Amino acid sequence: MKSRNALNAFLLSNPFYRGTVEKIILVATGICGLVFSWKTFPIFPLSHMLGAILILLAYVSHLWAHKKHRQAHEKSQQIKAIVTTGVFSKIRHPLYLSLVSTNIGIALAFGVMTTTALALLSIIHWILTALKEEEALMNRFPIEYAEYKQRVRWRMIPWIF
């Protein structure tokens, strides 16, 4: 029971710090992979460009979504209201989607298999965070969030998830 509470506290903690540490780890493994010639993608030169473009798009979309949701980098328990305008009227977790996209971009940009494996773990981390945050928001704003979930069906990717 205690480990579950610790996991919940971690998933609902400040995403800014978790995301920053995650990015540092991904970039560090990418650099180590290139320096020490770890296994890379077969399409390695092309993945550099694709990764860089994805990182740039993810960063711009994160800033754009953050303009609507100023309290996004706070703990979930501190959120004062549900944001339902802008991109939040299309998907419920655009900020987490941008973090997932950034991690995929980093993995592609470095093209290192170890970085890719860590990026996949981070994707699971952000999906679990989104699910746990939805649970917390349902508890905090039961009527408003239930209505929001009915209006906005997709968490991150329309018609998929």
C-alpha positions as CSV (number, residue, x, y, z in Angstrom):
1,M,0.0,0.0,0.0
2,K,2.8,2.4,0.9
3,S,4.5,1.8,-2.5
4,R,1.3,2.6,-4.3
5,N,1.0,5.9,-2.4
6,A,4.6,6.7,-3.3
7,L,3.9,6.0,-7.0
8,N,0.8,8.2,-6.9
9,A,2.7,11.0,-5.2
10,F,5.5,10.7,-7.9
11,L,3.0,10.6,-10.8
12,L,1.1,13.7,-9.4
13,S,4.3,15.6,-8.5
14,N,5.6,18.6,-10.4
15,P,6.0,17.5,-14.0
16,F,8.5,20.2,-14.8
17,Y,11.2,18.7,-12.6
18,R,10.5,15.1,-13.7
19,G,10.5,16.2,-17.3
20,T,13.8,18.1,-16.9
21,V,15.6,15.1,-15.3
22,E,14.2,12.8,-17.9
23,K,15.5,15.0,-20.8
24,I,18.9,15.2,-19.2
25,I,19.1,11.4,-18.9
26,L,17.9,10.9,-22.5
27,V,20.4,13.5,-23.9
28,A,23.2,12.0,-21.8
29,T,22.6,8.5,-23.0
30,G,22.4,9.8,-26.5
31,I,25.7,11.5,-26.2
32,C,27.3,8.5,-24.6
33,G,25.9,6.3,-27.3
34,L,27.5,8.4,-30.0
35,V,30.8,8.8,-28.2
36,F,31.1,5.1,-27.3
37,S,29.6,3.8,-30.6
38,W,26.6,2.1,-29.1
39,K,24.1,0.4,-31.4
40,T,22.2,3.0,-33.6
41,F,19.3,2.9,-36.0
42,P,19.9,1.6,-39.5
43,I,18.5,4.9,-40.9
44,F,20.7,6.9,-38.5
45,P,21.5,10.0,-40.6
46,L,17.8,10.5,-41.6
47,S,16.7,10.0,-37.9
48,H,18.8,13.1,-37.0
49,M,16.6,15.3,-39.1
50,L,13.3,13.7,-38.2
51,G,14.2,13.9,-34.5
52,A,15.2,17.5,-34.7
53,I,12.0,18.4,-36.5
54,L,9.9,16.5,-33.9
55,I,11.7,18.2,-31.0
56,L,11.1,21.6,-32.5
57,L,7.4,20.9,-33.2
58,A,6.9,19.4,-29.7
59,Y,8.6,22.4,-28.1
60,V,6.4,24.9,-30.0
61,S,3.2,22.9,-29.2
62,H,4.2,22.7,-25.5
63,L,4.6,26.5,-25.4
64,W,1.3,27.1,-27.2
65,A,-0.6,24.8,-24.9
66,H,1.1,26.2,-21.8
67,K,-0.2,29.7,-22.7
68,K,-3.7,28.4,-22.1
69,H,-2.8,26.4,-19.1
70,R,-0.6,28.5,-16.9
71,Q,-0.9,26.2,-13.9
72,A,0.4,23.2,-15.9
73,H,3.7,22.9,-14.1
74,E,2.2,22.8,-10.7
75,K,1.3,19.6,-8.7
76,S,-2.1,18.2,-9.8
77,Q,-3.5,18.8,-6.3
78,Q,-2.9,22.6,-6.7
79,I,-4.8,23.0,-10.0
80,K,-7.6,25.5,-9.4
81,A,-9.7,25.0,-12.5
82,I,-10.0,22.8,-15.6
83,V,-8.8,24.3,-18.8
84,T,-11.1,23.5,-21.7
85,T,-10.3,26.1,-24.4
86,G,-7.8,26.2,-27.2
87,V,-6.1,22.8,-27.9
88,F,-7.6,21.5,-24.6
89,S,-11.0,21.5,-26.4
90,K,-9.6,18.9,-28.8
91,I,-7.4,16.7,-26.6
92,R,-7.2,16.5,-22.8
93,H,-3.4,16.2,-22.4
94,P,-1.6,18.3,-25.1
95,L,1.2,19.1,-22.7
96,Y,1.9,15.4,-22.0
97,L,1.7,14.7,-25.7
98,S,4.3,17.4,-26.3
99,L,6.6,15.8,-23.7
100,V,6.1,12.3,-25.3
101,S,6.9,13.8,-28.7
102,T,10.0,15.5,-27.4
103,N,11.3,12.2,-26.0
104,I,10.6,10.4,-29.3
105,G,12.4,13.3,-31.0
106,I,15.4,13.0,-28.8
107,A,15.6,9.2,-29.4
108,L,15.4,9.7,-33.1
109,A,17.8,12.6,-33.1
110,F,20.5,10.6,-31.4
111,G,19.5,7.3,-33.1
112,V,20.9,5.3,-30.2
113,M,19.0,2.2,-29.2
114,T,19.6,2.7,-25.5
115,T,18.1,6.2,-25.7
116,T,15.1,4.8,-27.5
117,A,14.5,2.2,-24.8
118,L,14.6,4.9,-22.2
119,A,12.3,7.1,-24.3
120,L,9.8,4.3,-24.4
121,L,9.9,4.0,-20.6
122,S,9.3,7.7,-20.4
123,I,6.3,7.4,-22.7
124,I,4.8,4.9,-20.3
125,H,5.6,7.3,-17.4
126,W,3.7,10.2,-19.1
127,I,0.8,8.0,-20.0
128,L,0.5,6.8,-16.4
129,T,0.8,10.4,-15.2
130,A,-2.0,11.4,-17.5
131,L,-4.2,8.6,-16.2
132,K,-3.5,9.4,-12.6
133,E,-4.0,13.1,-13.2
134,E,-7.4,12.3,-14.7
135,E,-8.3,10.3,-11.6
136,A,-7.2,13.2,-9.3
137,L,-9.2,15.7,-11.4
138,M,-12.3,13.5,-11.3
139,N,-12.0,13.5,-7.5
140,R,-11.4,17.2,-7.3
141,F,-13.9,18.4,-10.0
142,P,-16.4,15.4,-10.3
143,I,-19.1,17.1,-12.4
144,E,-17.0,19.5,-14.4
145,Y,-14.4,16.9,-15.4
146,A,-17.0,14.3,-16.2
147,E,-18.6,16.8,-18.6
148,Y,-15.2,17.7,-20.0
149,K,-14.4,14.0,-20.7
150,Q,-17.7,13.6,-22.5
151,R,-17.0,16.7,-24.7
152,V,-13.3,15.9,-25.3
153,R,-13.0,12.1,-25.8
154,W,-9.3,11.8,-26.7
155,R,-6.5,12.0,-24.1
156,M,-3.6,12.7,-26.5
157,I,-4.1,11.4,-30.0
158,P,-7.6,11.8,-31.7
159,W,-9.2,8.5,-32.7
160,I,-6.4,6.5,-31.1
161,F,-5.9,7.4,-27.4
